[in-house]
Structures are given as C-alpha cells and as structure tokens.
C-alpha cells in the first residue's frame, strides 16, 4: 500500500496532536492523585479539552490549505 507524502504528513501531525493531548490530560490528572479531582482540577481539564479543540481546528485548517 503506497501512501502519498501528504497523507503521511496528515497522519503524523494528527497523531502528534492527539499524543500531546493525552500527555496533557495525564499531567493534569496526575496532580490530583490522592483526593480526586477538585474544582480546580476540573477547570484545568476543561481548559485542556478546550485547547485541544482549538489546536485541532487550527491543524485541520492548516492541513486543508496544504493540498
């Protein structure tokens, strides 16, 4: 199966973006091991999710303009 260079770039950029999101969620979650996630932790999680949505939107626009 041959993949074009554009397809490989799309895959790599998407996987890296999702990987950064997973690491960010892990970092935020690991700060609240003992007592569970507090209101501050929940706000941080919402911030990470919001940032992820914005980053993926930007990545999508960037990838769409590369073709």
WOZI-V252652 format. One record per backbone hydrogen bond with DSSP energy under -0.5 kcal/mol. NH is the residue of the N-H (numbers start at 1). CO is the residue of the C=O. Records with the same first field share a line. If there is no record, write none. Layout:
# WOZI-V252652
NH->CO + CO
This chain:
# WOZI-V252652
8->4
9->5
10->6
11->7
12->8
13->9
14->10
15->11
16->12
17->13
18->14
19->15
20->16
21->17
22->18
23->19
24->20
25->21
26->22
27->23
28->24
29->25
30->26
31->27 + 28
32->29
33->30
36->32
42->38
43->39
44->40
45->41
46->42
47->43
48->44
49->45
50->46
51->47
52->48
53->49
54->50
55->51
56->52
57->53
58->54
59->55
60->56
61->57
62->58
63->59
64->60
65->61
66->62 + 63
67->63 + 64
